[in-house]
Amino acid sequence: MLKIRRDDIVLVAAGKDKGKKGKVLQVSSASSRAIVEGINMMKKHLRRRREQDQSGIIEMEAPIHISNLMILCKHCSKPTRIGVKVLKDGSRSRICKKCGEIL
């Protein structure tokens, strides 16, 4: 089970974009990588395939490994690790390790 999901706000803990924040756009569980908005930008050369397509050098986000990301807690607004808590009804939910609130 991956602890980071789409639409989470994360902080980059390691790499060339260390310290930047962004919103998770996509998560790949098979490769344990995520695409974060505005993080790990790369340039891709595209050729025009159809008339309405754009050609040239386009900047886009590249996947970053999940181990390099920390989720930002909405309650304490700090980067934190994620724990899992089983609720009374049997469902599991993610909790902040710093303040204990449900994410």
N, C-alpha and C positions, 0 to 999 in steps of 0.2 A: 504494500500500500504506500503510495507516494503521499507525502504530507503537504506538498505545495500543489495548489489547484489553480485553475484559470480564474482570472479577475482578482487574485490576491495581490497586495502591494508588497513588494520584496525589496531588500537591500542587498547589493552585491558585496559579498564578504571577501572575495579574492579575485585577482585578475586585473586586466588593464582598466576596467571600469569600477574599481573598488571604491565604495562609498556612495555610489549613485543609487537612486531609487527608481522603481518602475513598476508597471502593471503587467502581470503575466498574461500573455495573449494565447499561448498554446503550451501544452505539456505532453511530452512523449514518454509514456511509462516504459516502453521497450528499451529505450536508450538512456533513460533517466536524465533527460535534458528538457529545458524549457526555453521558450522564446519570450523575451521580456521587452516591452516597448521602450525604444531608445537606448538599449543596452547591447553591447557586442556588435556594433554596426560594421558591415562589410560592404564592399563595392562589387557589383556584379555587372558584367558587360552583356547587354542584351541587343540582339539583332531584331529588326522589325520583321515580324512574320506576316501580319496583315496590315492594311493601310491605317487602321485606327490604333494600332499598337504603338507604344513609345519605344524608341531605341536610344542607345547610348549607355552611359554609366549610371547605374541606379544604386542608391544606398538602401540596404535592407538589414534587418536584424538576423543575426545568426544564432543558433541554439547555444545555450550555456548550461553547463552541468549543474544539477540541482544542489550538489554539495557546496557550491560556491554562492548559494542564495540563502538569505535569512528572512523570514516573514516578519513584517512589522505589525505589532499588536495594535488594534484599534483603540483599546482602553488605556494602556500605558504609553503608547506611541514609541516603543523601543523595539529594536531588533531582538528577536527571541528565538529560542528553540521551540519545537512543537511537541506536546505530549498528547496522549490519547486517553480519554476518560469514558468509562462505560456509564451511561445514565441509568436511572431507575427503570425506564421502559425497555432497557436492553440495547438501545442504539448507542453507537460510538460517536463522540464528537472530539474535535481538536481543541486543545487548551493551550494557553500561554504559559510557559514554564516560569516566567518572572512574576506575573500577577495572579495567575490561576484562573483568569476569565476565559469563557468559551469564545473561540474565534468564529 
